[in-house]
Amino acid sequence: MAKISKPVYALLFLISLAGMVLFLMFKPEWFWVMMPFVGTTLVKALDII
């Protein structure tokens, strides 16, 4: 399995964070759908796990 670098995870975090903000603006009842993506990519970008 190929190892994805930290900058790629940081970029994915920013994209998923932007998606969550857009959900909060336009469909606030669905923003929680993006939370696992934001959390996972943040943890991987910070190399916590």
C-alpha positions as CSV (number, residue, x, y, z in Angstrom):
1,M,0.0,0.0,0.0
2,A,1.4,3.4,-1.0
3,K,2.0,5.9,1.8
4,I,0.3,9.2,1.3
5,S,2.4,12.2,2.4
6,K,1.4,14.7,5.0
7,P,1.0,17.6,2.6
8,V,-1.6,15.5,0.6
9,Y,-3.5,14.9,3.8
10,A,-3.3,18.6,4.7
11,L,-4.8,19.4,1.3
12,L,-7.5,16.8,1.7
13,F,-8.2,18.3,5.2
14,L,-8.6,21.8,3.7
15,I,-10.9,20.5,0.9
16,S,-13.1,18.6,3.4
17,L,-13.1,21.6,5.8
18,A,-14.3,23.8,2.9
19,G,-17.0,21.2,2.1
20,M,-18.1,21.2,5.7
21,V,-18.3,25.0,5.8
22,L,-20.4,24.9,2.6
23,F,-22.7,22.3,4.1
24,L,-23.1,24.6,7.2
25,M,-24.0,27.5,4.9
26,F,-26.4,25.8,2.6
27,K,-27.6,22.5,4.3
28,P,-26.8,22.9,8.0
29,E,-28.7,19.7,8.9
30,W,-26.2,17.7,6.8
31,F,-22.9,19.2,8.0
32,W,-22.2,16.2,10.2
33,V,-21.8,14.1,7.1
34,M,-18.4,15.8,6.5
35,M,-17.2,15.5,10.1
36,P,-15.6,12.0,9.7
37,F,-13.6,13.3,6.7
38,V,-12.5,16.4,8.4
39,G,-11.5,14.5,11.6
40,T,-9.7,11.7,9.8
41,T,-7.7,13.9,7.4
42,L,-6.7,16.2,10.3
43,V,-5.4,13.4,12.4
44,K,-3.5,11.9,9.4
45,A,-2.1,15.4,8.5
46,L,-0.8,15.9,12.0
47,D,0.5,12.3,12.0
48,I,-1.2,11.4,15.2
49,I,-1.9,7.8,14.1
